[in-house]
Amino acid sequence: MSLESIMYLRFEGIIALIIFLLLVLKLNDADDRVPQFMNGINILLLVNFLIGLFPMVDGTLFNNFFQTTELIVLQKNILNFGVLLISFTSTTWLSGNKNRIEFYILLLSSLLGAFVMLSSGHVLMLYLGLEMSTIPVAALANFNKTQRNSSEAAIKLILSSAFSSGILLFGISLLYGAVGNLSFDHIIAVIQPNPLTLYAFTFILAGFAFKMSIVPFHLWTADVYEGSPVGVTNYLSVISKGSVIFVFISVLYVLFGALKQAWLLEITILSVLSMTIGNLFAMRQQNVKRLLAFSSISQVGFVLVGIAGASQAGTTASIYFVLIYLLSNIASFGVIGAISDATGKENLSSYKGLYKSNPFLALVFALSLFSLAGIPPTAGFFGKLFLLTSGMGSGLYILLAIAAANLVLSLYNYLRVVKTMFIDQAEETIEPIQRNWPLTAALIICVIGLLIIGFIPSVYQYIDSLSFGIYLK
Amino acid sequence: MNILSLLILIPLVTAIGILISKKDQTIKLIALLGSVTQLGVAIWTTLLYMSLRKAGATGDMLFQSTIKWFSPLHIFFSTGVDGISLTMILLTAMVVVAGILVSWKIVFQVKEFFFLIVFLSLGAFGFFISTDLFMLFFFLELAVIPKYLLIGIWGSGKKEYSAMKLALMLMFGSALVFLGIVGLYYASAAFGVPTWNLQQLSHLKLPIETQRVLYILLFTGFGVFTALFPFHTWAPDGHSSAPTAASMFLAGISMKLGGYGCLRVATYLLPDAARELSWIFIILASIMIIYGAFATMMQKDLKYMNAYSSVSHCGFVILGIAMLTKAAIMGAVMQMVSHGIMTALFFAAIGMIYDRAHTRQADELGGMLKQVPFIGTAFIIAGLTSLGLPGFSGFVSEMTIFVGAWEQTGIFYRVATILACASIVVTAVYILRAIGLAIWGSIQNKEHLKFKDASWSERTASILLIAGVVFIGVFPFWLIQLIQNDSITIFNKIYSAAFAI
């Protein structure tokens, strides 16, 4: 193996190394003996993130089974960044947990799967990566082993993901029947819109829709989000979802670019359903995690609006939005996790008067919710409006009108939480919560990101310059 | 550096200053200092603008500058003002100073309150100086959440309900506006490079089918902010639940964002559709005027009274814009200024009474003029302006609208104009009745004998606003001079397109 190929596999290599290191440590029970273990692992992840930032040339490996481009590197960096922040926000929770090394091993295995999936140049590699990124999460969902709903979440996740993988595989086998070879280059060259490829595409779409929790394939989402530990929910909503969205864009635009007329309609329908149902169901939720579960369903609906734009602007806007969504969601789940760790409360009603007792947490939460709702000056405003703007490019006016209506609906959901924290009076409020430095740092990073990304146009321009090639190669 | 960027920078610096200071008194002083500086800069800009115009500066907008924002999407941070936007900026600066002075005695969460107030004004200033539609929309939305929090936290009555209603309805309006401006953006792509820029868009001749759809979207969207019937229901609840300063901002500034948008974006950019479809909005405006006036008659609560009368008065703004004549457009702009100052004064006076009496029911008050003569006088002046007494700004602006509206011949326009004129009688009834009940008469409640008259801050705020009302009422030509050219530009744009066909 040449030095160059090691460079191509840089992200995967480092993650694998960390996993092995952790395995060895686990065998020696190192985490019990070293009190600073959590700081150590956070620093390790930080180093991992920083190494990822070094520039890398494009290239392919293993007969085009593995490919890397600047855009893929950016996506991996975004995911690395997200995992780093999630680790920061979970520090309090994991400090008291005996199995924290296992947590990181599973988490990083899943991340490794996501990386493989992003870099895949062959449908089988894609499938392998997807599975590898999902299955460890099911084990993670069950991480609070003593809790019943945690086990329930894990079972629901593993069953639904197995089911969706089945559907996906069926689609892939149909695709194989249609084109004869599953490498991306070959598929792009020979794929034609005919009934068989359409069937194949529909099944593959359904498989992806499960992973992205798009309505009507969303039924597992709320229960799994609610039952899993907050850190895992955070990972599910941000990294799992984000990585599948990244892959989905390239699968849709590159692999199935020839079927554009067909998928435009399907994506439109899924998008409308996701946005509307996600928002409507979020209205009555009393549990904050469930509320954010439905909110994340509707957010994916918005991403689909951008994807339906079927243009370079659509790709850019989607990736840009995922970055912003990642910051907003990590911040909100960070706050939820902090409160849940300290008090065990996850109900909206227990957030009453939070601003009085914990002004910092309440402000961070409010800002991230405003970002999710698309309120200026937070970055979510730009992210969401760029999605809608690029969606208009396909001339889907009705989709746009529904998306605009959903902006209003979603505002209601998020304002409900803001109202609880800032306006409602409560007899007993949550006591002031002690924050450790990693959590504070992660929240501050998220908030700064949310406040300034919209005013640094170079972020958007950079993504735009990278997504030039991806649309209909 | 461009002088207009100061108009955004000063509120921004003020807001940051408020955030980092600790003592309540410091916060208030910073807010006041910032807003007074802002008023000074606004006046200075206006004088500079007038001298430039006198020196022969042409161009629709002056003080233009453009900075790249999101170049792949052709979004620019571009600013520029003409007479109409300057008038709006002056109005905003004035109401902000008055609003901060009126809130001087607030004790609950002082920092948050003044931060939100200043933040809200930042949105309005940014809105009026933008010449890029995306930027304009950004600032339009910027002001929604501060309103929600101001009403929700410091409000009274059924504040949660009102605040949520206001936020959702305004969001609905801005969603329509967003669809409209994205539509404009894509429509302009047919002429080469797509653009969000107001002036570039104004030179395009969009196909009439596109114009129709976008005109309805944009006019209705901005109309929601101006309490356009049937989307006016947020206004009475929102105004009456809001704390005094927020009511002043809502009625004085926020509703003007909508009026300005209807004129500058919907009518100016889509002239063909405006000529064809403005009758819809004439009907809606007439309903607003008549319905608002009669609804006001039924109110006992002074704030609800002023809120419904605001709906009625903003109907005049819509009517003026939709009539599409030179005088009517000019009158609409004047009415926006006049109503902005007048309603701010009204809400300030009501707030002062409420702070003392803890009731706003007209029939529970009485004899206020005897006990608190200053507040009573301010109330009466606001009332007289509202019913259009000559010498105050209301008369000048409403008169201009009526004259302009009469220029449109045709039975339909005549009926609308006559109906609007007739509403003044109703206005006189409810204003005089409110004054009679609450201000004149004798004191009924013994508790009311303990009231103290206005404090220095309340006096300063009232005097500032009264000065504005009287100044426009007595020297209207000063304002006319500022906005005349731009109204004619808009008018010419609407009809030049007609001759080109």
Interface residues (C-beta under 8 A of the other chain):
Chain A: A313 T316 F370 I375 P376 P377 F381 F382 L385 F386 L388 T389 M392 G393 L400 A401 A404 A405 L407 V408 L411 Y412 L415 V418 K419 F422 I423 P457 Y460 Q461 D464
Chain B: K68 W69 F70 S71 P72 L73 F134 F137 F138 F139 E141 L142 V144 I145 Y148 L149 G152 I153 K159 E160 A163 M164 A167 L168 M171 F172 A175 L176 F178 L179 V182 G183 Y185 Y186
